Every structure is written in C-alpha cells, then in structure tokens.
Amino acid sequence: MKLTHLGTTSSQGQCPNLYATDRGTYVVQGYKITDDEALAALRERGLPDHETAVEIPAALLDFAPRPA
C-alpha cells in the first residue's frame, strides 16, 4: 500500500496525521483509545478484535479532499 501524506495538526509533524492510499482509502494516525468506557461502547457497536479505533482532532479532517 502506498501512502501519500495529506497533513497533520501537530506542530512537530508526529501525530496525528492523515494519509491517502493508492487503494482509494485513508489511513489515520491518531491517539490510541484506552478509555474502557469508550472501548466498551465501540465493541457494543461491533468493533471486532482485529480492528482498532483512534482519536483525532476535528481539524485533521480539513486535510481530507472534498467530494466533487
């Protein structure tokens, strides 16, 4: 998978980041969710064991291309 960096809200350029892939998808680098209540809610909504969720600031989505 080829990643194209779209942007970051970090002043250090470390995290969080948004990437586009060559498969028509996005990869988000964010803060690992460790809050038990949040994880339980995600699992109740169907988050499988082989997936994870990350938290990002809303401003990171400013780097996502807008649909035409």
Secondary structure, DSSP 8 states (H G I E B T S, - for coil): --EEEEEES-TTS-SSEEEEETTS-EEEE-EE---HHHHHHHHHTT--TT---EE--GGGGGGS----
